[in-house]
């Protein structure tokens, strides 16, 4: 029971940060493309890399939860 509650808390807290980060990264990338459409190729590559790094943090919390079971 304790493991289940702590696992849920780890996943909840561990996914709030990456979710907010991905939202901010996406909105800033769209804003940058709106300001300078010619640079959309470079912006998209950097945006996808930053989003993948942010998503990795959520995957780390999932691994911690699974290993605790």
C-alpha positions as CSV (number, residue, x, y, z in Angstrom):
1,X,0.0,0.0,0.0
2,X,2.8,2.4,0.9
3,X,4.7,1.6,-2.2
4,X,1.6,2.3,-4.4
5,X,1.0,5.7,-2.8
6,X,4.6,6.7,-3.0
7,X,4.8,5.5,-6.6
8,X,1.8,7.6,-7.5
9,X,3.4,10.6,-5.8
10,X,6.7,10.1,-7.6
11,X,4.9,9.9,-11.0
12,X,2.7,12.9,-10.2
13,X,5.6,15.1,-9.1
14,X,8.0,13.7,-11.6
15,X,5.7,14.5,-14.5
16,X,4.6,18.0,-13.6
17,X,7.9,19.6,-14.3
18,X,8.5,18.0,-17.7
19,X,4.9,18.8,-18.7
20,X,5.3,22.5,-17.9
21,X,8.7,22.6,-19.6
22,X,7.4,21.0,-22.8
23,X,4.6,23.5,-22.9
24,X,7.0,26.5,-22.4
25,X,9.4,25.1,-25.0
26,X,6.6,24.6,-27.6
27,X,5.1,28.0,-27.0
28,X,8.5,29.8,-27.3
29,X,9.3,27.9,-30.5
30,X,6.1,28.8,-32.1
31,X,6.6,32.4,-31.0
32,X,10.2,32.4,-32.5
33,X,9.0,30.9,-35.8
34,X,6.3,33.6,-35.9
35,X,8.9,36.3,-35.5
36,X,11.4,34.7,-38.0
37,X,9.9,32.1,-40.3
38,X,13.2,31.6,-42.3
39,X,14.8,30.1,-39.2
40,X,12.1,27.5,-38.7
41,X,14.4,24.6,-39.6
42,X,16.9,25.4,-36.9
43,X,14.3,26.3,-34.3
44,X,12.4,23.0,-34.9
45,X,15.5,20.9,-34.4
46,X,16.5,22.7,-31.2
47,X,12.9,22.5,-29.9
48,X,12.7,18.7,-30.5
49,X,16.0,18.2,-28.7
50,X,14.9,20.2,-25.7
51,X,11.5,18.5,-25.6
52,X,13.2,15.1,-25.7
53,X,15.5,16.0,-22.8
54,X,12.5,17.2,-20.8
55,X,10.6,14.0,-21.5
56,X,13.6,12.0,-20.3
57,X,13.0,13.3,-16.8
58,X,9.5,11.9,-16.8
59,X,10.9,8.6,-18.0
60,X,13.4,8.6,-15.1
61,X,10.6,9.0,-12.6
62,X,8.7,6.1,-14.3
63,X,11.8,3.9,-14.0
64,X,12.1,4.8,-10.3
65,X,8.5,3.8,-9.7
66,X,8.8,0.5,-11.6
67,X,12.0,-0.4,-9.8
68,X,10.4,0.2,-6.4
69,X,7.8,-2.4,-7.1
